[in-house]
Amino acid sequence: MSAKLINLYAPAPRTERGKPIFIGGGHIKNVKKIIYCVGKAVIIRDLVNPLECWTYNEHKSDTSVARLSPSGYYVASADNSGKVLIWDCVGDDKVIKLDKATIANIYDMAWSDDSKRLVVGGKGNEKQGEAFFTDSGASVGEISGHSAPITSVDVKQTRPYRVATGSEDFKNNWFEGPPFKYKKTNLEHTRYINCVRFAPDGSKYITVSSDKKGFFYDGKTGDKVGELSAEGAHSGSIYCASWLSDSQAVLTSSVDKTCKLWDHEGKLLQTFKFGNDMNDQQLGCLVVGDELLSINLLGTITYLDRLNPDVPKRVVLGHNKLITAIAYDQASDRIYTSDFAGYIIEWNPSTGANSTFTGPAHTNQIQKMKVLGGKLLSISFDDTIKITSLDSKEYNEGIALGSQPSGVDAAGDFIVVSAVGNIIILKGGQIVNKHAVNYVPLSIAISPDGTEIAVGGKDTKIYVYDNNDGKLAQKRILEGHRGEVTCIQYSPDGAYIGSGDSNREVLVWKGENKVVSGWVFHTARIQDLTWAPDSQHLATGSVDSAVYVWNVANPDSRVAIKLANTGGVRGVAFMNTNTLLSAGQDCCLKSWALNYQ
């Protein structure tokens, strides 16, 4: 019995309002890739096919920046503990070439063109930057002269080597070497310098800043040679810049919700406009080959089209906050995921293409979701339930629940919600009953025929009710859990109830009787439970990062996926009896092929 990963649906780059986002690009085995950070992971994904991606999970702290070496054989990645790892990105074992402690918080880094040297910049205790050999970690000069954190750094990719830095002290420093030594400071900017980038041919470099300006400097001397034109200038802070491969033009991204393309002398060539929402702020940009990419506040990656600047070539969405819930729609073969910020994404499982919803979204964490009859039901800590058409994908205002919900399920005409102090019944999209309870409901399920409702309590008990057109009558209490009943669900044929608890145990009930007990292989709180269409297999996901698939007919057999989602599994769902979805703390959605033999 085993499980094999089918697809990883990658997260988006982790962003922070008011700060630039730097993603990297390059080639691995002659295939164009992009690389970026989210949580403790480094994500490498194909520039063309979103399903061609993988994660690197060896960092123990949140990662901050990652760069592919010019050779295409190695990645340098840094985390918030000040650790830099240089590792093989071609071999299957991802051998670490260098493990080095450096400045406390690294914001940016750059390789030399021979892949032998690395320069890092950020916020340190005694120094703000460092240059070292990538094989030994030995120093290859001194990055000095700043009185505040270095926000950006770059290395000239042609000889003679040069290093340029930008800082929160408004300075652009110039270094010659190797070994690299401070030579001079440029003081044209009046606010934070957010990004420094050399042209690929080394002839110039550009600095862009929160003062809405960009300046060009000579790539050999570091002398100022021009600036971005005031005509068509950005109206907000410029966060990032990236040169085209011919070194004749440069792309910039700004908080003013635009990207702009300039020629190498600073004349505006094109403007790419985005929406009017706060999330349309463009925090980063990158040119990889012929593709121009921009990254907004949500981490959405937009492929810009120079032939049609008003309509992007492609928009790639993803979560960069933990995924809190998952749902699958068999009728349309679409997956739905939601995250800590209340953001929902629809995925095409075959292609990885995705889209989101319009209208007034939830304003807080989405706790659970369910698909029923072409509608997506979502409950949130904003104390509402939204019933959204999957055809229009447009949110309505939602229905106020009056208290914080914990679970949702639906069958036939009924939607049931567990909430603080109440079991809430909806019919026809309206609340028809709020059944007060004297325990704390944590999870809820309704039988496929809609006649019975089971509620998992914080008091370790399961309360089963008859549902008579929305009116509830307590039928029985099931006792056997030794922890809070965190998740519960009826099997598709209605024969069983599966339940999981905070004490790691999974139980299966038939009527008043426990059919299965002793499933205590998780090592931490169980957070979700789902049945396969065959009503014989059920899956659970836990804080311990594992997924287990259980078999009612053969209780001693199970499929274990030990590191399904690093940091914890928050949601599981079957696409069919042999294909399972999982999502969680690592912001990743994954699909798994199950082998029960």
C-alpha positions, 0 to 999 in steps of 0.5 A, spaced: 500 500 500 502 506 497 501 513 495 505 517 489 505 524 488 501 526 481 501 534 481 504 539 486 500 546 485 505 551 487 504 556 492 505 564 490 511 568 492 510 570 499 509 578 499 509 583 504 506 590 503 511 596 502 517 591 501 519 589 494 519 582 492 525 579 488 524 572 484 529 569 480 530 566 473 534 562 469 535 555 466 536 548 469 538 543 464 536 548 458 529 549 461 527 556 463 525 556 470 523 561 476 525 561 483 522 564 489 520 563 496 514 562 501 514 560 508 520 555 509 520 553 502 524 554 496 519 553 489 522 552 483 517 552 477 517 551 469 516 558 466 511 555 461 508 549 465 505 550 472 505 543 473 512 542 472 514 544 479 517 542 486 519 545 493 526 545 497 524 544 504 531 544 508 531 550 511 528 551 518 526 558 518 522 562 513 526 563 507 527 570 504 530 570 497 533 564 492 537 565 486 539 560 480 546 560 479 548 562 472 551 555 470 544 552 472 547 547 477 546 550 483 541 554 487 543 559 493 537 560 498 537 564 504 532 564 510 531 569 516 536 566 521 541 568 516 543 562 513 545 561 506 544 554 503 548 552 496 545 546 493 545 542 487 538 543 483 540 538 478 541 531 482 535 528 485 538 528 492 539 536 492 546 535 496 548 541 500 554 544 497 555 550 502 551 551 509 554 558 511 551 563 517 552 570 515 548 577 516 542 576 520 536 577 515 538 577 507 534 581 503 537 580 496 543 576 493 547 575 486 552 570 483 558 572 479 557 569 472 562 564 473 558 561 479 564 561 484 562 567 488 556 570 492 554 577 494 548 578 499 545 584 502 540 585 508 540 587 515 546 585 520 548 586 527 555 589 525 555 589 517 549 589 512 553 585 506 558 580 505 561 577 499 564 569 499 566 563 495 561 559 494 565 552 495 568 554 501 564 560 504 571 564 505 571 571 504 572 575 497 572 582 499 568 587 504 561 590 503 561 596 507 559 603 507 552 603 509 549 605 515 542 602 514 540 595 511 542 593 504 535 592 500 538 590 494 545 588 491 547 585 484 554 583 481 556 585 474 556 579 469 561 581 465 569 582 467 571 586 470 567 584 476 563 590 480 558 590 485 552 595 486 548 596 492 542 600 494 540 601 502 535 604 506 540 610 508 538 612 501 545 610 498 548 607 492 555 604 493 560 601 488 565 596 489 570 594 485 574 587 485 575 581 487 576 581 492 571 587 492 572 593 496 568 600 497 570 605 492 564 610 492 557 612 494 552 615 489 547 620 493 541 621 487 535 618 491 532 621 497 528 615 499 529 608 500 533 604 494 529 598 493 532 595 487 539 595 483 540 591 477 546 591 472 544 590 464 546 583 462 551 586 458 554 590 464 554 596 460 549 600 465 546 598 472 539 602 474 537 603 481 529 605 483 527 607 489 521 609 493 522 617 491 519 614 484 525 615 481 530 611 477 537 612 475 542 609 470 550 608 472 555 606 468 557 599 468 565 600 469 565 606 473 559 607 477 558 614 474 551 617 473 549 617 466 542 618 466 535 617 469 528 615 467 524 620 464 519 625 468 514 624 462 510 618 464 513 617 470 511 612 476 506 616 481 508 611 486 514 608 489 518 603 484 519 597 487 523 593 482 527 593 476 529 587 471 533 588 464 531 585 457 536 580 455 538 585 449 540 590 455 536 595 451 530 596 455 528 595 462 522 593 466 520 597 472 514 595 477 510 600 482 506 601 488 502 605 483 499 599 480 503 599 473 509 596 470 513 600 465 518 599 460 523 604 458 529 604 453 536 604 456 536 612 456 530 612 460 525 614 455 518 610 456 516 605 451 510 602 454 505 602 460 502 596 463 496 598 467 493 593 472 486 594 477 484 599 482 484 594 488 490 595 493 492 588 491 494 590 484 500 594 487 506 591 483 511 589 488 516 585 483 518 584 476 522 579 472 525 578 465 526 571 463 528 570 456 522 573 452 517 573 458 516 579 462 513 577 469 510 582 474 508 580 481 502 583 485 501 584 493 497 577 493 503 574 489 500 573 483 504 572 477 502 576 471 505 574 464 505 581 460 504 582 453 508 587 449 503 586 443 497 587 447 499 591 454 492 591 456 491 584 456 496 579 460 498 573 456 497 569 462 495 570 470 498 565 475 495 565 482 497 561 488 496 561 495 502 564 500 498 563 506 496 557 509 491 553 506 485 552 511 480 548 507 479 544 500 473 542 496 472 538 490 467 538 485 466 532 481 461 535 476 466 540 473 472 536 475 475 543 479 478 543 485 477 549 490 482 551 496 481 557 501 487 560 505 488 564 512 486 571 508 479 568 506 482 568 498 479 562 494 482 559 488 479 554 483 484 549 479 483 545 473 487 539 476 489 537 469 493 543 467 494 547 473 490 553 470 487 557 475 482 563 477 479 566 483 472 569 484 469 576 484 465 581 488 465 582 496 470 576 499 470 573 506 474 578 510 477 573 515 480 566 515 475 561 511 474 555 516 471 550 511 468 549 504 463 544 501 460 544 494 453 542 493 449 543 486 453 547 482 454 552 488 460 553 493 459 554 500 464 557 505 464 559 512 469 564 515 471 567 521 467 573 519 461 570 522 458 569 515 456 563 510 457 565 502 453 561 497 457 562 491 455 560 484 460 556 480 458 558 474 459 566 475 464 565 481 461 572 483 461 572 491 454 575 494 454 579 501 453 573 505 449 571 510 450 573 517 450 567 522 451 571 528 456 567 531 463 564 529 462 557 525 466 551 525 464 546 520 459 546 514 456 540 510 450 540 505 445 535 502 439 535 498 435 542 500 439 543 507 445 546 509 448 545 516 453 549 520 456 548 527 457 555 530 458 557 537 452 556 541 448 553 535 447 548 530 444 553 524 440 550 519 439 553 512 434 551 506 433 555 500 439 559 502 435 562 508 436 560 515 430 556 518 433 554 524 438 556 530 438 550 534 441 552 541 446 547 544 449 547 551 456 544 548 461 547 544 460 544 536 467 543 533 464 539 527 458 537 523 455 532 518 449 531 514 447 524 512 446 524 504 439 523 505 438 529 509 435 526 515 440 526 520 445 530 523 451 529 527 455 534 531 462 533 534 463 537 540 469 540 544 466 535 550 469 529 546 462 527 544 458 526 538 451 528 538 446 525 533 439 529 531 433 527 527 432 533 521 425 534 520 424 539 515 430 543 519 427 542 526 432 538 530 430 532 535 436 529 539 437 522 537 443 519 540 450 521 543 456 517 541 461 516 546 468 514 545 473 519 543 478 522 548 479 528 545 475 534 542 471 531 536 475 536 530 472 533 524 466 528 522 463 526 516 458 521 513 460 515 508 457 517 501 452 511 502 450 513 509 452 507 512 457 510 517 460 516 520 467 517 520 470 522 526 477 524 528 479 528 534 484 532 537 487 526 541 489 523 534 484 517 534 480 516 528 473 512 529 468 509 525 461 508 527 455 504 524 448 507 528 450 506 535 456 502 535 463 503 533 465 499 527 473 501 528 477 503 533 484 504 535 486 508 529 491 512 533 497 512 528 497 520 527 502 523 532 498 530 533 491 533 532 487 531 526 484 537 522 480 534 517 477 527 514 473 525 508 470 519 505 472 516 498 466 514 493 466 507 495 464 508 502 470 503 504 476 508 505 477 514 508 482 519 509 485 524 515 490 529 515 493 532 521 498 537 524 503 532 524 504 533 516 501 526 515 495 523 511 493 516 512 488 513 508 484 507 512 480 501 510 473 499 514 473 493 511 480 491 513 482 495 519 489 493 519 491 496 512 492 503 511 496 508 506 501 513 510 503 519 507 508 522 512 510 529 509 504 530 505 504 538 507 510 540 511 508 544 517 501 540 517 495 538 513 489 542 513 484 539 508 483 532 504 478 531 499 478 525 494 477 526 487 475 519 486 477 512 490 484 512 488 486 519 487 486 524 494 488 531 494 491 534 500 493 542 502 495 545 508 501 549 512 506 549 506 501 553 502 501 547 497 495 543 494 497 536 492 494 530 488 496 523 490 495 516 486 493 511 491 495 504 491 491 499 496 494 493 494 
